[in-house]
């Protein structure tokens, strides 16, 4: 019998093999080697991700076309004049289990899929319409194929790196020296999972509870604050709201410059900003701000 790692390489090169089966074999190898980061990543791929969308691997990003559902005519184009906002809304990262994605590809005859928007984004998009209609993102099924293909390549690269370090696995076991070598495999796959050590990784289970302190991503918040300051004039806030949001910005910037920024303080300030922005109606800028805030608050709340 050839080594487990070589078998994994062979399966990864076989486009007729299911990616879910490939992941299960890779999971066996990672468990036997005690490579816990890879094991956690593979478990998430098999069971579905339970982390913020922006923390999902880059290869799980899909791009599509903005549409709105007209009850009389079906899906119609939904145009947004702001190119930056339109581009932001036209891409999503998807966290479904890999078997579910395979099923979508195998059972789809139309060639397209539709993705719904988070509730806060949906409401803001509908508020901009003369006749409110359900906004969706329509993607081609080839985008899902692209995710599956990228994942197959990731597994192959990991298997090749193991072989390069002399880790083959005879039969169904690995020697102690192979296990020690596996600890020193410097592979960047976990970097694709948005700073995995700060992500709450758990298998998709019902009624599960986890708590975790998540570090504040200063760079993301700093970029958001700069975007917010540039957008304030376009929000057309009343005098009180303008003063309040400017005060929140000053507090956030003060916390970010501190050697020990307080997550709770920043989180409350961002929630205050969200409440003010949600009070504006029909604003493309407000929709863009709220979309960014939703991703940031999922990590600081």
Backbone torsions as a table, in degrees:
resi	resn	phi	psi	omega
1	UNK	NA	133.9	178.8
2	UNK	-72.5	164.1	-178.6
3	UNK	-64.6	152.7	-179.5
4	UNK	-58.1	-40.5	-177.3
5	UNK	-66.2	-39.9	178.2
6	UNK	-67.6	-35.8	175.8
7	UNK	-63.9	-39.2	178.7
8	UNK	-63.3	-41.0	177.2
9	UNK	-61.6	-43.6	-179.8
10	UNK	-61.4	-44.4	179.4
11	UNK	-65.2	-37.5	-179.5
12	UNK	-66.2	-28.5	179.8
13	UNK	-84.3	-11.6	-179.3
14	UNK	-91.9	102.8	-177.0
15	UNK	-67.4	-12.3	178.3
16	UNK	-84.6	-14.1	179.1
17	UNK	-79.2	144.7	179.7
18	UNK	-72.9	139.2	179.4
19	UNK	-64.3	-35.1	179.2
20	UNK	-62.6	-39.0	176.6
21	UNK	-66.9	-38.5	177.8
22	UNK	-61.2	-42.6	-179.3
23	UNK	-66.2	-38.0	179.7
24	UNK	-64.2	-40.2	177.5
25	UNK	-66.1	-41.1	178.0
26	UNK	-63.4	-35.7	178.7
27	UNK	-64.6	-40.3	176.8
28	UNK	-58.7	-45.3	-178.8
29	UNK	-64.1	-45.2	-178.3
30	UNK	-63.9	-37.6	178.3
31	UNK	-67.2	-43.3	-178.9
32	UNK	-66.1	-32.1	179.6
33	UNK	-86.0	-15.0	-177.5
34	UNK	72.9	31.7	179.2
35	UNK	-93.1	91.8	-166.2
36	UNK	-72.8	-34.5	178.1
37	UNK	-62.9	-45.4	179.0
38	UNK	-65.8	-39.4	178.3
39	UNK	-60.4	-43.8	179.4
40	UNK	-64.5	-42.3	178.6
41	UNK	-61.3	-47.6	-179.3
42	UNK	-64.3	-38.5	178.0
43	UNK	-62.3	-40.4	178.1
44	UNK	-65.5	-40.4	178.5
45	UNK	-62.9	-38.0	-178.1
46	UNK	-77.7	-35.7	-173.1
47	UNK	-104.5	-10.9	-176.8
48	UNK	100.8	147.1	-177.7
49	UNK	-85.4	143.9	177.4
50	UNK	-125.5	49.8	178.9
51	UNK	-133.6	168.6	-179.3
52	UNK	-59.8	149.0	-176.0
53	UNK	-56.4	-40.9	-176.5
54	UNK	-68.7	-16.0	179.2
55	UNK	-87.6	-5.8	-180.0
56	UNK	-68.8	154.7	179.2
57	UNK	-57.3	149.2	-179.5
58	UNK	-57.2	-37.0	-175.2
59	UNK	-70.2	-7.7	177.1
60	UNK	-93.1	12.6	176.9
61	UNK	-85.1	133.6	175.9
62	UNK	-123.1	152.3	-179.2
63	UNK	-123.4	142.9	-177.1
64	UNK	-148.3	-159.4	-176.3
65	UNK	-121.9	133.6	178.4
66	UNK	-71.5	130.5	177.9
67	UNK	-136.5	165.3	173.8
68	UNK	-131.7	144.8	-178.4
69	UNK	-91.8	112.9	176.4
70	UNK	-95.5	120.6	-176.8
71	UNK	-56.5	-26.3	-177.7
72	UNK	-92.4	-32.3	-172.0
73	UNK	-116.5	-3.8	-177.0
74	UNK	81.7	-148.5	-178.3
75	UNK	-74.5	131.7	177.7
76	UNK	-128.7	157.7	178.9
77	UNK	-61.4	144.4	176.6
78	UNK	-123.0	105.9	-174.2
79	UNK	-95.7	135.4	174.0
80	UNK	-122.1	127.0	-173.2
81	UNK	-73.6	-22.0	-179.7
82	UNK	-82.5	106.4	-176.1
83	UNK	-59.4	-38.0	-178.7
84	UNK	-65.6	-45.3	179.2
85	UNK	-66.8	-41.9	179.3
86	UNK	-60.7	-41.8	178.8
87	UNK	-65.3	-38.8	180.0
88	UNK	-64.9	-41.0	-178.2
89	UNK	-76.3	-16.9	-175.7
90	UNK	-86.7	-1.2	178.4
91	UNK	-126.8	142.5	178.8
92	UNK	-140.9	157.5	170.0
93	UNK	-111.8	134.1	-172.8
94	UNK	-110.7	137.1	-173.0
95	UNK	-115.4	15.5	-178.3
96	UNK	-65.4	155.0	174.3
97	UNK	-56.4	147.8	-174.8
98	UNK	-63.5	-32.6	178.6
99	UNK	-64.8	-34.6	177.6
100	UNK	-66.7	-39.5	177.9
101	UNK	-66.2	-40.0	176.9
102	UNK	-61.7	-41.0	179.6
103	UNK	-63.7	-39.1	178.3
104	UNK	-61.9	-41.4	179.7
105	UNK	-66.5	-43.6	-174.6
106	UNK	-73.0	-27.9	-174.7
107	UNK	-101.7	-3.2	-174.9
108	UNK	-89.7	126.0	178.2
109	UNK	-107.5	-16.6	-174.9
110	UNK	-82.1	-23.5	-178.5
111	UNK	88.3	-2.7	-179.9
112	UNK	-136.7	159.2	174.5
113	UNK	-133.8	160.4	176.8
114	UNK	-122.1	140.9	177.8
115	UNK	-118.7	133.7	176.7
116	UNK	-82.8	158.5	177.1
117	UNK	-94.1	154.5	174.0
118	UNK	-56.5	151.9	-174.6
119	UNK	-51.9	-44.1	-176.2
120	UNK	-67.8	-38.2	178.3
121	UNK	-68.6	-43.2	179.1
122	UNK	-55.8	-48.2	-177.0
123	UNK	-63.1	-39.3	-179.4
124	UNK	-70.7	-37.3	177.6
125	UNK	-65.8	-41.2	-179.4
126	UNK	-67.7	-31.0	-179.7
127	UNK	-68.4	-18.1	-179.7
128	UNK	-85.6	-12.0	-175.4
129	UNK	-88.5	144.0	174.4
130	UNK	-63.3	-45.2	173.9
131	UNK	-116.7	103.1	-175.0
132	UNK	-56.4	128.0	177.8
133	UNK	-134.8	157.8	-178.0
134	UNK	-69.6	117.7	177.1
135	UNK	-83.9	141.6	177.6
136	UNK	-141.6	165.6	172.8
137	UNK	-111.1	119.8	179.7
138	UNK	-97.8	126.0	-179.2
139	UNK	-122.6	154.5	175.3
140	UNK	-80.2	146.6	-179.2
141	UNK	-62.6	-22.7	178.3
142	UNK	-64.3	-22.8	177.3
143	UNK	-65.4	-38.4	176.8
144	UNK	-68.4	-40.7	174.9
145	UNK	-57.0	-37.6	179.2
146	UNK	-64.4	-38.8	177.0
147	UNK	-63.3	-45.5	179.9
148	UNK	-62.7	-42.7	179.8
149	UNK	-65.5	-40.1	179.2
150	UNK	-64.5	-39.3	179.5
151	UNK	-66.5	-40.1	176.6
152	UNK	-58.5	-41.5	179.9
153	UNK	-66.7	-38.9	178.8
154	UNK	-60.6	-44.2	179.7
155	UNK	-64.7	-41.8	179.1
156	UNK	-61.3	-44.1	-179.9
157	UNK	-62.0	-39.2	178.2
158	UNK	-64.9	-43.6	179.6
159	UNK	-63.6	-38.6	178.6
160	UNK	-67.1	-36.9	178.1
161	UNK	-66.9	-37.8	176.3
162	UNK	-61.9	-45.9	179.9
163	UNK	-62.2	-38.8	-179.6
164	UNK	-60.8	-29.1	178.7
165	UNK	-89.6	7.7	177.9
166	UNK	81.6	17.9	-178.2
167	UNK	-99.9	108.9	-174.6
168	UNK	-116.4	-47.6	-178.4
169	UNK	81.0	102.5	178.0
170	UNK	-88.5	131.1	-177.6
171	UNK	65.9	-124.2	179.8
172	UNK	-116.5	20.0	-176.4
173	UNK	-131.2	162.4	174.5
174	UNK	-123.8	144.3	178.8
175	UNK	-74.3	164.7	178.0
176	UNK	-61.5	-36.9	-180.0
177	UNK	-67.4	-36.3	177.1
178	UNK	-65.5	-39.6	178.8
179	UNK	-64.0	-39.6	178.1
180	UNK	-66.4	-39.7	179.2
181	UNK	-64.6	-35.6	-178.6
182	UNK	-62.7	-30.0	179.1
183	UNK	-64.9	-22.8	-175.8
184	UNK	-103.8	7.2	176.8
185	UNK	-71.6	115.6	-178.1
186	UNK	-93.8	85.9	-177.6
187	UNK	-116.5	137.5	-168.6
188	UNK	-91.2	14.2	-174.2
189	UNK	-60.4	-36.5	-178.8
190	UNK	-71.1	-16.9	175.8
191	UNK	-68.5	-21.7	178.4
192	UNK	-75.6	-7.9	-174.4
193	UNK	-103.7	34.7	171.9
194	UNK	53.5	61.9	179.1
195	UNK	56.4	70.0	-171.0
196	UNK	-56.4	-31.5	-177.7
197	UNK	-67.4	-15.5	176.4
198	UNK	-102.4	4.5	-176.8
199	UNK	-98.7	145.6	178.2
200	UNK	-87.5	99.2	-176.8
201	UNK	-97.0	122.7	175.0
202	UNK	-150.8	154.6	178.0
203	UNK	-73.2	153.7	-177.5
204	UNK	-73.0	98.3	-178.6
205	UNK	-129.0	156.7	178.7
206	UNK	-82.3	144.0	175.0
207	UNK	56.9	32.8	178.4
208	UNK	-89.8	149.1	-179.6
209	UNK	-131.4	133.3	175.0
210	UNK	-141.0	149.4	172.2
211	UNK	-130.5	145.1	-176.2
212	UNK	-159.7	138.0	173.3
213	UNK	-83.6	121.4	-177.7
214	UNK	-107.9	130.2	-177.6
215	UNK	-71.7	147.4	-179.4
216	UNK	-75.6	130.8	177.4
217	UNK	-86.3	90.1	-174.2
218	UNK	-55.8	-39.9	-175.9
219	UNK	-64.0	-42.5	-180.0
220	UNK	-63.4	-43.6	-178.4
221	UNK	-68.5	-40.8	177.9
222	UNK	-59.2	-44.8	179.0
223	UNK	-63.5	-39.5	178.9
224	UNK	-64.5	-43.3	-179.2
225	UNK	-61.6	-39.9	178.3
226	UNK	-63.6	-42.3	177.9
227	UNK	-63.4	-40.6	-179.2
228	UNK	-63.8	-44.6	-178.2
229	UNK	-63.1	-37.7	178.8
230	UNK	-70.0	-22.0	-174.0
231	UNK	-98.0	-8.0	-172.8
232	UNK	-57.1	-43.4	-177.2
233	UNK	-61.7	-37.8	-178.1
234	UNK	-72.8	-18.6	179.0
235	UNK	-73.0	-22.2	179.3
236	UNK	53.0	55.0	-179.5
237	UNK	-79.2	156.5	173.2
238	UNK	-74.9	172.5	-171.7
239	UNK	-61.1	-43.0	-178.4
240	UNK	-66.5	-46.1	179.9
241	UNK	-64.3	-38.5	178.5
242	UNK	-61.5	-45.7	-179.7
243	UNK	-65.0	-40.1	-178.8
244	UNK	-66.7	-43.5	-177.7
245	UNK	-69.0	-34.2	176.7
246	UNK	-66.1	-37.7	177.8
247	UNK	-65.6	-39.7	178.1
248	UNK	-64.4	-38.5	178.5
249	UNK	-62.2	-44.1	179.4
250	UNK	-60.8	-42.1	-180.0
251	UNK	-64.5	-44.0	180.0
252	UNK	-62.9	-45.3	-179.4
253	UNK	-63.6	-35.9	177.8
254	UNK	-64.6	-43.0	178.7
255	UNK	-64.8	-41.5	-178.5
256	UNK	-65.4	-28.2	179.4
257	UNK	-83.7	-8.6	-179.9
258	UNK	-78.7	146.6	176.9
259	UNK	-65.4	-22.4	178.0
260	UNK	-132.0	77.1	-179.2
261	UNK	-63.9	140.3	-178.7
262	UNK	-90.7	114.5	-177.8
263	UNK	-59.8	-39.4	-177.2
264	UNK	-63.3	-43.5	-179.0
265	UNK	-63.5	-46.6	180.0
266	UNK	-62.7	-42.7	-179.7
267	UNK	-60.3	-43.5	-179.6
268	UNK	-66.8	-37.9	177.6
269	UNK	-64.2	-43.2	179.9
270	UNK	-65.1	-36.9	177.4
271	UNK	-65.1	-37.9	177.5
272	UNK	-63.6	-42.6	177.0
273	UNK	-60.1	-44.5	-179.7
274	UNK	-59.7	-44.1	-178.4
275	UNK	-62.1	-38.7	179.6
276	UNK	-68.3	-45.5	-177.3
277	UNK	-66.4	-35.6	178.9
278	UNK	-64.2	-21.0	179.0
279	UNK	-76.2	-13.5	176.6
280	UNK	-84.2	151.4	-178.5
281	UNK	-128.1	148.9	175.1
282	UNK	65.8	25.6	-175.7
283	UNK	-111.0	121.7	175.3
284	UNK	-64.8	-38.4	179.8
285	UNK	-62.8	-42.4	179.5
286	UNK	-61.0	-39.9	178.8
287	UNK	-61.8	-42.6	178.5
288	UNK	-64.5	-40.7	178.9
289	UNK	-63.9	-45.1	-178.1
290	UNK	-66.8	-34.8	178.2
291	UNK	-64.0	-43.3	177.9
292	UNK	-67.7	-40.0	-179.6
293	UNK	-62.4	-38.5	-179.5
294	UNK	-59.2	-42.5	179.7
295	UNK	-68.0	-40.6	-177.6
296	UNK	-70.1	-43.7	-178.1
297	UNK	-64.9	-25.7	177.4
298	UNK	-66.0	-16.6	-179.6
299	UNK	-106.4	-15.0	-178.3
300	UNK	-114.2	-4.3	-179.2
301	UNK	-87.0	NA	NA
